[in-house]
Amino acid sequence: MANIVILGGGVGGIVAATRLRKKLPDEHDVIVIDRDNVHTFSPAFPWVLTGERDGDEISRGLGILAKKGITVINREVIGIDPQKMTVTTGDMEIPCDYLIVSLGASLAPDALPGFKDSTHNVYTLDGVKGLKHCLEDFRGGDTIILVSSLPYKCPAAPYEYALLLDALFSKKKIRDKVNLKIFTPEALPMPVAGPIVGNMVKSMLGKRGISFNPQMKALSIDTKQGKIFFENGDSVHFDLIAGIPPHKAPEVIIRSPLASETGWIKVDRNYLSTHFKNVFAIGDCTSIALPNGKPLPKAGVFAHFEADIVADNIVSDIKGEKGKKAFDGRGYCFLETGFGKAGFASGRFFAEPDPVVNMRMPARVWHWGKILFEKWWLKHWF
Ligand SMILES: Cc1cc2nc3c(=O)[nH]c(=O)nc-3n(C[C@H](O)[C@H](O)[C@H](O)COP(=O)(O)OP(=O)(O)OC[C@H]3O[C@@H](n4cnc5c(N)ncnc54)[C@H](O)[C@@H]3O)c2cc1C
């Protein structure tokens, strides 16, 4: 009998646990530990901003996993010992034969002085709801989409927010009273996807009158002055900020022997294995180097496919089967552009020498594709 422990009941954890439970006989335990008992489908956050969804519609209780025979432990993980193969929560020490770490990326708004006081954090449901509420009385002004620092999850999301805000302001007939600007430390939008995709998104922004300000790393935000200060000495005035906060590896990983010098877990890009036997890491908490040296972006699609690979390889190992599956770095994402349309990017991120990514131009079909994907996700796993 094997004890398979999965840390994190987000995208990677849900997929890995469900697949393991389906493929393994009942004598093996599949355990998910998460501090939250609700999973929220974050790709739909931009639709919460536009009023097309509310929080309840895109949230599901993790308790449903228990009905499938998965043990769900609703606790904070405070220790990971990959040598002893144990995991600690406040009151439990849980032994594991196989460990999958899928704890995501932590949001660290405190790491940018002034962020918390001045910014709507559009990477949390509450932050998006706050921005939506604030927009009800908004009559115009300097509106900034601020990417605080790199890396951050879902490289398309800031650009979706910018394009959807443009559409919202147009519908409200105040677009001519809004200066919409993006500030980011990146050189191009979605830079790992390469210059063709980056320039396509940049051109979409330009056509919509959204100013794109690359290589701008914020140092601090002063609420009283209404200004963001940047590393290069520049500053910009704001009336409203839709902000992506700094990200960091979860504390419990940083404190564990799994952490690399950056805090994220370095894994083998094909097998998601760590330095420790039977310990795997998937999703946003990992750091995966592409053949060109750039990092694989942090996105749910990768957490999902990595979870499939790790689950299948654990099943093969337990059953004594030969041959392992390898993650091939394929991924895709929708880019909502407003007015009922979306773009669609898909590609092979492990291609050599550089990722090969194609971007389909905004069309209704991709918008419907994202809606179908949302419906499938919330029905299939819950
Ligand atoms: C606005 C927005 C839009 C997005 N859109 C897309 C998109 O269109 N496509 C896409 O592919 N990706 C998208 N993403 C990114 C996607 O949500 C993440 O990449 C994905 O959730 C990563 O999965 P994960 O399993 O690594 O981590 P998560 O899904 O974040 O799960 C981590 C889990 O670990 C738990 N946890 C963390 N620390 C502890 C601890 N110490 N103890 C117990 N539990 C803990 C958390 O509660 C969480 O449930 C979007 C993200 C945002 C914010």
PDBQT file of the ligand as one rigid body, heavy atoms in Angstrom, charges set to zero:
ROOT
HETATM    1  C1  LIG A 401      -6.285  36.444 -13.006  1.00  0.00    +0.000 C 
HETATM    2  C2  LIG A 401      -5.651  35.139 -13.398  1.00  0.00    +0.000 A 
HETATM    3  C3  LIG A 401      -5.948  34.580 -14.622  1.00  0.00    +0.000 A 
HETATM    4  C4  LIG A 401      -5.362  33.376 -15.005  1.00  0.00    +0.000 A 
HETATM    5  N1  LIG A 401      -5.657  32.857 -16.227  1.00  0.00    +0.000 NA
HETATM    6  C5  LIG A 401      -5.060  31.717 -16.635  1.00  0.00    +0.000 A 
HETATM    7  C6  LIG A 401      -5.352  31.164 -17.908  1.00  0.00    +0.000 A 
HETATM    8  O1  LIG A 401      -6.188  31.686 -18.659  1.00  0.00    +0.000 OA
HETATM    9  N2  LIG A 401      -4.689  30.040 -18.274  1.00  0.00    +0.000 N 
HETATM   10  C7  LIG A 401      -3.762  29.443 -17.468  1.00  0.00    +0.000 A 
HETATM   11  O2  LIG A 401      -3.185  28.421 -17.862  1.00  0.00    +0.000 OA
HETATM   12  N3  LIG A 401      -3.468  29.944 -16.246  1.00  0.00    +0.000 NA
HETATM   13  C8  LIG A 401      -4.098  31.053 -15.823  1.00  0.00    +0.000 A 
HETATM   14  N4  LIG A 401      -3.810  31.572 -14.570  1.00  0.00    +0.000 N 
HETATM   15  C9  LIG A 401      -2.733  30.953 -13.773  1.00  0.00    +0.000 C 
HETATM   16  C10 LIG A 401      -3.214  29.721 -13.021  1.00  0.00    +0.000 C 
HETATM   17  O3  LIG A 401      -4.298  30.037 -12.174  1.00  0.00    +0.000 OA
HETATM   18  C11 LIG A 401      -2.062  29.153 -12.188  1.00  0.00    +0.000 C 
HETATM   19  O4  LIG A 401      -0.916  29.055 -12.999  1.00  0.00    +0.000 OA
HETATM   20  C12 LIG A 401      -2.418  27.777 -11.651  1.00  0.00    +0.000 C 
HETATM   21  O5  LIG A 401      -3.455  27.908 -10.693  1.00  0.00    +0.000 OA
HETATM   22  C13 LIG A 401      -1.208  27.093 -11.024  1.00  0.00    +0.000 C 
HETATM   23  O6  LIG A 401      -1.586  25.855 -10.480  1.00  0.00    +0.000 OA
HETATM   24  P1  LIG A 401      -0.798  25.287  -9.197  1.00  0.00    +0.000 P 
HETATM   25  O7  LIG A 401      -1.391  23.978  -8.878  1.00  0.00    +0.000 OA
HETATM   26  O8  LIG A 401       0.657  25.373  -9.441  1.00  0.00    +0.000 OA
HETATM   27  O9  LIG A 401      -1.087  26.344  -8.043  1.00  0.00    +0.000 OA
HETATM   28  P2  LIG A 401      -2.481  26.859  -7.472  1.00  0.00    +0.000 P 
HETATM   29  O10 LIG A 401      -3.594  26.561  -8.405  1.00  0.00    +0.000 OA
HETATM   30  O11 LIG A 401      -2.245  28.276  -7.087  1.00  0.00    +0.000 OA
HETATM   31  O12 LIG A 401      -2.700  25.978  -6.172  1.00  0.00    +0.000 OA
HETATM   32  C14 LIG A 401      -1.859  26.089  -5.044  1.00  0.00    +0.000 C 
HETATM   33  C15 LIG A 401      -2.666  25.631  -3.841  1.00  0.00    +0.000 C 
HETATM   34  O13 LIG A 401      -1.769  25.472  -2.717  1.00  0.00    +0.000 OA
HETATM   35  C16 LIG A 401      -2.404  25.960  -1.564  1.00  0.00    +0.000 C 
HETATM   36  N5  LIG A 401      -1.342  26.330  -0.612  1.00  0.00    +0.000 N 
HETATM   37  C17 LIG A 401      -0.297  27.156  -0.811  1.00  0.00    +0.000 A 
HETATM   38  N6  LIG A 401       0.499  27.172   0.269  1.00  0.00    +0.000 NA
HETATM   39  C18 LIG A 401      -0.047  26.327   1.174  1.00  0.00    +0.000 A 
HETATM   40  C19 LIG A 401       0.334  25.882   2.465  1.00  0.00    +0.000 A 
HETATM   41  N7  LIG A 401       1.440  26.303   3.087  1.00  0.00    +0.000 N 
HETATM   42  N8  LIG A 401      -0.464  24.989   3.106  1.00  0.00    +0.000 NA
HETATM   43  C20 LIG A 401      -1.596  24.518   2.514  1.00  0.00    +0.000 A 
HETATM   44  N9  LIG A 401      -1.997  24.892   1.279  1.00  0.00    +0.000 NA
HETATM   45  C21 LIG A 401      -1.227  25.786   0.615  1.00  0.00    +0.000 A 
HETATM   46  C22 LIG A 401      -3.238  27.126  -2.038  1.00  0.00    +0.000 C 
HETATM   47  O14 LIG A 401      -4.322  27.366  -1.148  1.00  0.00    +0.000 OA
HETATM   48  C23 LIG A 401      -3.717  26.644  -3.417  1.00  0.00    +0.000 C 
HETATM   49  O15 LIG A 401      -4.977  26.015  -3.358  1.00  0.00    +0.000 OA
HETATM   50  C24 LIG A 401      -4.438  32.741 -14.145  1.00  0.00    +0.000 A 
HETATM   51  C25 LIG A 401      -4.158  33.298 -12.885  1.00  0.00    +0.000 A 
HETATM   52  C26 LIG A 401      -4.771  34.473 -12.517  1.00  0.00    +0.000 A 
HETATM   53  C27 LIG A 401      -4.470  35.051 -11.148  1.00  0.00    +0.000 C 
ENDROOT
TORSDOF 0
